[in-house]
């Protein structure tokens, strides 16, 4: 297993676009955090000086959503690029136990996405705090709710990067992986458009991510308990991973 992980890590570093996508995710999150905070007078109808400091930092943390989109592309590319370049066949010939390859890819994508998400969460939080200080206001206290929001928000890009990886393995396509991950991200919006489907909102992955961050379920006023949210998120990861593993094992490379 260690050799398989090293091989996948080497391939990740060898494809120039993948490390650059990771860096781009962090920088884009910080840039969007600044944009969200600066545009508060337009989006919220009040400036930074008229809002609680914690709300300003919360607005800055929305920038992590941009990192999630970029990391979707990274996750999908880890699998999709091998199929498009023809490297999938020699990979599976060298490692006939395909489950090891899938697990190694997931480990690499998960760790890279986690590192990028953590960095993005720190930069987004700092961006909000610096805007407050630049406006002559006090920084928001980094209390337990804010720490939970930052940590929980940082898990979202990791999950969606893994969704994109799983979908790319199933569809053998980078684009397909990105589209599926975007669809999963937008599920709360889509269900909100259809009358009666809002009852499934607490079961969706977004509800689990929001629950870990201490935020209400999208489209409702409900909050998922941390344990419930964690179990739900792990369940979704296992389901998607199981489907991708089944597809990889059941067909030729």
C-alpha positions in Angstrom: 0.0 0.0 0.0 2.8 2.4 0.8 4.3 1.9 -2.7 0.9 2.6 -4.2 0.5 5.8 -2.3 4.1 6.9 -3.2 3.3 6.2 -6.8 0.1 8.3 -6.7 1.9 11.1 -4.9 4.6 11.1 -7.6 2.0 11.2 -10.3 0.3 14.1 -8.6 3.5 16.1 -8.4 4.4 15.2 -12.0 1.2 16.7 -13.5 2.0 20.4 -13.3 -1.6 21.6 -13.3 -2.4 19.7 -10.1 -0.1 21.5 -7.6 -1.0 24.8 -9.3 -4.7 24.1 -8.9 -4.0 23.5 -5.2 -2.2 26.8 -4.8 -4.9 28.6 -6.9 -7.6 27.2 -4.6 -6.0 28.9 -1.5 -5.3 32.2 -3.2 -8.7 32.3 -4.8 -10.4 31.7 -1.5 -8.5 34.6 0.1 -9.3 36.9 -2.8 -13.0 36.1 -2.7 -13.0 36.5 1.0 -11.8 40.1 0.5 -14.3 40.7 -2.2 -17.2 39.4 -0.1 -16.2 41.6 2.9 -15.7 44.7 0.7 -19.0 44.2 -1.0 -21.0 43.9 2.3 -22.6 47.4 1.8 -24.1 46.1 -1.4 -25.1 42.6 -0.4 -26.2 43.3 3.2 -27.1 47.0 3.0 -24.7 48.0 5.8 -20.9 48.5 6.1 -18.3 46.7 8.1 -18.6 49.3 10.9 -22.4 48.6 11.3 -22.0 44.8 11.6 -20.8 42.6 14.5 -17.2 41.6 14.0 -18.0 37.9 14.0 -20.4 38.4 11.1 -17.7 40.1 9.0 -15.4 37.1 9.6 -18.2 34.8 8.8 -18.7 36.6 5.5 -15.0 36.2 4.7 -15.1 32.5 5.3 -17.6 32.1 2.5 -14.5 32.5 0.3 -13.8 28.8 1.0 -16.6 27.9 -1.3 -14.4 29.1 -4.2 -11.6 26.8 -3.0 -14.1 23.9 -3.1 -14.8 24.5 -6.8 -11.1 24.7 -7.7 -10.4 21.6 -5.7 -13.2 19.8 -7.5 -11.2 20.2 -10.7 -8.1 19.0 -8.9 -9.8 15.9 -7.6 -11.4 15.0 -10.9 -8.2 15.6 -12.7 -6.3 13.1 -10.6 -8.5 10.3 -12.1 -9.6 11.8 -15.4 -6.1 12.7 -16.6 -5.0 9.1 -16.4 -7.9 7.9 -18.6 -7.4 10.7 -21.1 -3.6 10.1 -21.3 -3.9 6.3 -21.4 -1.9 5.9 -18.1 -4.8 4.1 -16.4 -4.0 0.8 -18.1 -0.4 0.5 -17.1 -1.4 1.7 -13.6 -3.8 -1.2 -13.2 -1.4 -3.7 -14.8 1.3 -2.8 -12.2 -1.2 -2.9 -9.4 -3.9 -5.5 -10.2 -5.6 -4.9 -6.8 -7.5 -1.9 -8.0 -8.9 -1.2 -4.6 -5.4 -0.1 -3.5 -5.2 2.3 -6.4 -8.5 3.9 -5.7 -7.7 4.1 -2.0 -4.3 5.7 -2.7 -5.8 8.3 -5.0 -8.4 9.1 -2.4 -5.7 9.5 0.3 -3.6 11.8 -1.9 -6.6 13.9 -3.0 -8.0 14.0 0.6 -4.7 15.1 2.2 -3.9 17.7 -0.5 -7.4 19.1 -0.3 -7.3 19.2 3.5 -4.0 21.1 3.5 -5.3 23.6 0.9 -8.6 24.0 2.8 -6.9 24.6 6.1 -4.7 27.2 4.6 -7.7 28.8 2.9 -9.7 28.9 6.2 -6.8 30.6 7.9 -6.4 33.2 5.1 -10.1 33.9 4.9 -10.3 34.4 8.7 -7.2 36.7 8.6 -8.7 38.6 5.7 -11.9 39.3 7.7 -9.9 40.3 10.8 -7.5 42.6 8.8 -10.4 44.4 7.2 -11.9 45.0 10.7 -8.5 46.3 11.9 -8.1 48.4 8.8 -11.4 50.1 9.4 -10.3 51.0 13.0 -12.5 48.3 14.6 -11.7 45.6 17.0 -11.0 42.1 15.6 -13.6 39.4 16.2 -12.7 37.1 19.2 -11.7 33.7 18.0 -14.1 31.8 20.2 -15.5 28.3 19.9 -18.3 29.1 17.4 -15.9 30.9 15.1 -13.3 28.1 15.4 -16.0 25.5 14.6 -17.2 27.5 11.6 -13.7 27.8 10.2 -12.9 24.1 10.8 -16.2 22.9 9.5 -16.0 25.1 6.5 -12.6 23.7 5.7 -14.0 20.2 5.4 -16.4 21.1 2.6 -13.7 21.4 -0.1 -12.2 18.1 1.0 -15.5 16.3 0.6 -16.3 17.8 -2.8 -12.8 17.0 -4.1 -13.4 13.4 -3.1 -16.8 13.5 -4.8 -15.2 14.7 -8.0 -12.5 12.0 -7.8 -15.1 9.3 -7.3 -17.3 10.6 -10.2 -14.3 10.9 -12.5 -13.4 7.3 -11.8 -16.9 6.2 -12.6 -17.3 8.3 -15.7 -13.6 8.1 -16.8 -13.8 11.9 -17.3 -12.4 15.0 -15.6 -15.3 17.1 -16.9 -17.8 14.5 -15.8 -16.3 14.4 -12.3 -16.5 18.2 -12.0 -20.1 18.3 -13.2 -21.2 15.6 -10.7 -19.4 17.4 -7.8 -21.1 20.7 -8.8 -24.4 19.0 -8.9 -23.9 17.5 -5.4 -22.9 21.0 -4.2 -26.0 22.6 -5.7 -28.4 19.9 -4.6 -29.9 22.0 -1.8 -30.7 24.7 -4.3 -32.3 22.3 -6.7 -34.4 20.6 -4.1 -35.5 24.0 -2.9 -37.0 24.7 -6.3 -39.3 21.7 -6.2 -42.2 21.8 -3.7 -42.1 19.1 -1.1 -38.4 18.1 -1.7 -37.2 20.4 1.1 -37.9 17.5 3.5 -34.8 15.7 2.1 -32.5 18.7 2.8 -31.2 17.3 6.1 -30.1 14.1 4.4 -28.0 15.8 1.8 -24.2 16.2 2.1 -24.4 20.0 2.4 -26.5 19.5 5.5 -23.7 17.4 7.1 -21.0 19.9 6.1 -23.1 22.8 7.5 -23.8 20.8 10.7 -20.1 20.3 11.4 -19.6 24.1 10.9 -22.4 25.0 13.2 -24.6 26.4 10.4 -28.3 25.6 9.8 -29.3 23.2 7.0 -29.5 25.1 3.7 -33.1 26.1 3.0 -34.3 25.3 6.5 -33.9 26.5 10.1 -32.7 23.1 11.2 -29.3 22.3 12.7 -27.7 18.9 12.5 -25.9 17.7 15.7 -22.1 17.3 15.1 -22.3 13.5 15.6 -25.2 13.2 13.2 -23.5 15.4 10.7 -20.2 13.4 10.9 -22.0 10.1 10.5 -23.9 11.4 7.5 -20.8 12.8 5.8 -18.8 9.5 6.4 -21.8 7.6 5.0 -21.8 9.7 1.8 -18.1 9.2 1.4 -18.4 5.5 1.8 -21.3 5.3 -0.6 -19.5 7.3 -3.3 -16.2 5.5 -2.7 -18.0 2.1 -2.9 -19.7 3.0 -6.2 -16.4 4.2 -7.7 -14.5 1.1 -6.5 -17.2 -1.2 -8.0 -17.0 0.5 -11.4 -13.2 0.4 -11.5 -13.2 -3.3 -10.6 -16.0 -4.3 -13.0 -14.6 -3.1 -16.2 -11.4 -3.1 -18.3 -8.9 -0.3 -17.9 
